[in-house]
Amino acid sequence: MQRVKNDNRKLMGVKVGIILTGSHCMMGEVLPQIEAVKNEGAVIYPIFSYAVDQVDNRFYQAKELKEKIASVTDEAIINSITAAEPIGPQKMLDVAAVVPATGNTIAKLANGIIDSPALMAVKSHLRNQRPVVIAVSTNDALSINAKNIGVLLNMKNIYFVPFRQDDPFVKESSLVACMEKLIDTIVYALQGKQLQPLLLGPYA
């Protein structure tokens, strides 16, 4: 197929690892953004944590989620540690994006714990000094996980999708990324820059 001349898509040919972790309630917001990344010309490699790969929940069935992902991505789902490990040695990705990133994933990444395909993908990718984008979604971001988010904010090659308190009066410690800013965050991360502003106002 002949490539269209003067293609102005933001991520044309960029190899993007989309790493899904188990903030199940956010999948409805994440899936359209994966499709948007694809529409910007990216080649998508889907990577699942064990929770996403195996757990049925009230928001989706694991089998149905896999079918949806397969319909918009280019490569087979990576869902084991052994399958994720070659990401670094083979330089498979230009950028990896953890969307959504649970508190559990954030805490383990900040403390060097690698016990899932998602965490192995990040660790393996970082060995190449290439960017990792984090789209936080956790109820303990401003409590027990605040220190771990701080660690990641100070790590080289880690960039955050801008985030906000999603319900400051009911869930005062909760933060969630603005998923609509995923593409721009990736574009900036590929330039070694953090998209600003990082802290957004609360939802109305």
N, C-alpha and C positions, 0 to 999 in steps of 0.2 A: 504494500500500500504506500502510495506517495505521500510524503509528509507535506503538510500545508505550509506554505511559505509565510514568513513573518508571524509565526505563532507566538502570541504574547502571553500564553499561559504561564503562571508564576512558577510552576514546579515541573516544567517540561523535562522529562527524562530523569528526574531526581528519584533515587531509590529510597523509599520511605518505609521504615518498619513501624507498623501500627501495633502497639502492644496494649492489649486489653486486659485489665485486672478487674476484680470483682465488686466494683461499686455498681451493683446491678441496676439500681434505680436510674442511673445516668445513661444507660445504653440507648434509650430513645432519643437523647440529645446527641450522642456520639455518632450514631450510625449515619445521619445526614452529613456530618462533617467528614467522615471517611469518604463518602461519595464525592463531596466537594473537593477533597484532596486529589482524588482520582481524576476529577474533571479538570483540574489544573495541570494535568499532564504527568502526574507522578506514577511511578511503578511501585505498587504497594505489596509489601510482605506482611501478612497478618501473623501475629504472635499472641497466643492465649496463655494466661495463667491457668493453673489447675482449676481454680474456682469457675472461671469463665468456660473452660472446656467441658467441665463435668457436671456442674450444678444447675438443675432446673429450679426456677424460682417464680415468684408471682409476676415478674416483669417480662420474662421470656423463657422459652424452653431452649436448652443448649443446642439441640439439633436444629431448631429453626434459626437460631442466631448464626450457626455455622453456614447454613444455606444462604442467609442474607449476605454474610461476609464474602462467601465464595462468588456471589453474583457481581460484586463490585471490585474484587481484588484480582491480582495477576498471578499470585503464587499460592502454593498449598499452605494451609495453616500449619504453623510451627507450634506444637503443643507438648514438647518434651524438652528436658534439659539437654539431652544429647543432641537433639536437632537444633537447639539454639546456640550451642557452643561454637559451631563453625562461623557464626556471623562475623566475629572479629578476624580470625585467621584468613577467611576468604574475602574480607572487606566487602561484604554483601550489601551494606547500607551506606547511604550518604548521611542520613539522619534517622534517629529513632524517636518515636513519640509515644509516651505512656498516657493513654486516654481511655478511660479515666484512671488516675493513680490513687489507689486507696491509701488510707493511713498505714495499713499493714505493709504495703509495698514500699512506701516512703520510709518507714522506720527501718525495715530490713536493708534497703539500699543505703541509707545513711550509716548503717552499722556493718556493712560488708557481709550481710547474710545472703547467700545465693542458694535458694532452695526451691525455685520454680522456673519454668521456661521464661517467664517475664523478666525475672531478676537476672538470669543468665544472659538473656539477650542484651540487657543494658550493660552488664559488666563486660561482655565480650565486645560489644560495639565501642565502648569507651577506650579500649586498648588502642584504638586507631586515632584517638584524639579528635573524634568527630562528635557533633552535637547530639544531645539527648534533650527532648522537650518533655516537661512534666505538666500534666493537666490535673491538678489536685482535686480530689473529691472525698472529703472525710469530715466526720462530725467532731473529731478531736484535734483539728488543726491548730486551734488557739489554746489548747490545754496540753495534754501529755505529748502530742506530736509536734508542738511548736519548735522544740529544740531540733528535731530531725529535719523539719523544713528549713530551719536556719542553716544546718549543716549543708544541705543540698544547695541552698542559695549561694553558699561560699565555695562550692566545688567548681573546678574548671570544666567547661563544656556542658554544664547543666543550665537549662533555660526553662522558665516557667511560663505557661499560658497565664495571662493576667487573671486574677481571681478576686472574689469578693465574699463577704458574709452572705449566705443565701437566706438566712432567717435569724437576724441578730437578737430578736426578742424571745424566740422559742428555742432556737439552737444556737446559743451564744458563742459556742466554740467551733462552729462549723464553717468551713470554707469550701467553695466550689469554683472551678475555673469557668471562665466565659468561653464556652466551646466554640462560639462563632469566631473567636480570634485565633483559632488553631493554625490556619494557613499563614496568617501574617507572622505568628510566632515562629513557625518553621522557617519562613523566608528570612527573618531577622537572624535566627539561630545559625543558619547556613553562612551568614556573614560575620558570625562571632558576636552578635549583639542581642541584648535583651529587649524585647518589645516593651515599650512604656506607654502609659503608666502601668505599673505592675499591680498596684492596689486600686481596685475599683470601688465605687460606692455600692451600698447594699441594694438588693432588689427592693422595689417598691412594695 
